[in-house]
């Protein structure tokens, strides 16, 4: 059973998330040749205060911009 775990910054619409889930699901089914019902897609949305790169949170970067 393939499990795809996607982490994103919060803020996308339900439609955007649904489209991404569908595209990821279809890509896994096609590329691995697994039954569609066996694919799991997990979406984790994180606030910009909980995502950092280079020792700086995204919230800090956004505030500076």
URZI-V426070 format. One record per pair of residues at least 6 apart in sequence whose C-alpha atoms are under 7 Angstrom apart, sorted by sequence separation. I is the first residue (numbers start at 1). J is the second residue. If there is no record, write none. Layout:
{{I	J} {I	J}}
This chain:
{{29	35} {51	57} {52	58} {29	36} {50	57} {51	58} {49	57} {48	57} {49	58} {48	58} {49	59} {48	59} {25	39} {25	41} {21	41} {10	45} {2	38} {3	39} {4	40} {5	41} {6	42} {7	43} {8	44} {9	45} {10	46} {1	38} {2	39} {3	40} {4	41} {5	42} {6	43} {7	44} {8	45} {9	46} {10	47} {1	39} {2	40} {3	41} {4	42} {5	43} {6	44} {7	45} {8	46} {9	47} {9	48}}
